[in-house]
Amino acid sequence: MIRRRHRRIALVIALLLLLSFALYLLGGSTLYRRTAAPDGRGVVELYTPARWQAWRTRDFEIPVVARYIEPDGTVIASNAPIELSGNGRLYWDADSVSIGSTAVYDRRTRTWSVKD
């Protein structure tokens, strides 16, 4: 009788641990940085991808997904995670924003271009 009770308790604990691990692996994206344009014409958000999308990094490169939010609220996301190399500094000009030397968002065409 006591052994059955201990087995049930152990089974419940094992199931809870398994569920917790599964939720961890399937966890969503996390906001890494949010930067507003100097001219107030948009916002760039960088998210770390969901854990199952992330890959092993090398040389301190961070995988991120970039989103540009237009002043009207339209969100344009990059298609796939990109490597945020170096310090990942954002460079703004009148028609585009560059994320380091990796990705460029063209404000005129509302498109991302990503370099490998």
C-alpha positions, -999 to 999 in steps of 0.1 A, spaced: 0 0 0 27 24 9 48 14 -21 20 22 -45 17 56 -29 54 63 -33 53 51 -69 24 75 -77 42 104 -61 73 96 -80 53 93 -112 36 127 -106 70 143 -99 85 128 -130 56 140 -152 59 175 -138 96 176 -145 91 163 -180 64 189 -186 86 217 -172 114 207 -195 91 206 -226 78 240 -218 113 253 -215 123 239 -249 92 253 -266 95 287 -249 90 318 -271 112 347 -282 126 371 -257 130 409 -263 168 416 -265 168 453 -274 143 480 -285 157 511 -302 136 541 -315 147 559 -346 164 593 -340 139 609 -363 109 592 -346 99 573 -378 100 538 -364 114 513 -339 137 484 -343 132 454 -319 156 426 -316 144 393 -302 163 361 -293 145 333 -312 126 306 -295 149 280 -279 141 254 -305 151 278 -333 184 288 -318 217 274 -329 250 272 -312 269 304 -314 305 310 -319 328 340 -313 301 357 -292 276 360 -320 240 361 -308 211 348 -330 183 374 -332 151 381 -351 148 417 -361 115 436 -363 109 471 -377 78 488 -365 66 516 -387 50 548 -372 15 535 -383 21 503 -363 29 480 -392 54 453 -381 79 440 -406 100 411 -393 131 396 -408 125 362 -423 149 341 -402 172 345 -373 204 365 -381 237 365 -363 243 397 -343 280 400 -348 303 424 -330 284 448 -308 253 448 -329 252 486 -331 223 501 -351 232 527 -378 204 550 -389 202 571 -420 173 588 -438 162 557 -458 175 527 -439 187 512 -406 216 488 -405 222 463 -377 260 460 -377 271 446 -410 246 418 -410 211 432 -418 197 463 -435 161 475 -434 151 498 -463 124 522 -452 114 530 -487 107 495 -499 98 481 -464 121 451 -469 150 435 -450 182 423 -467 205 400 -447 241 393 -455 257 359 -446 
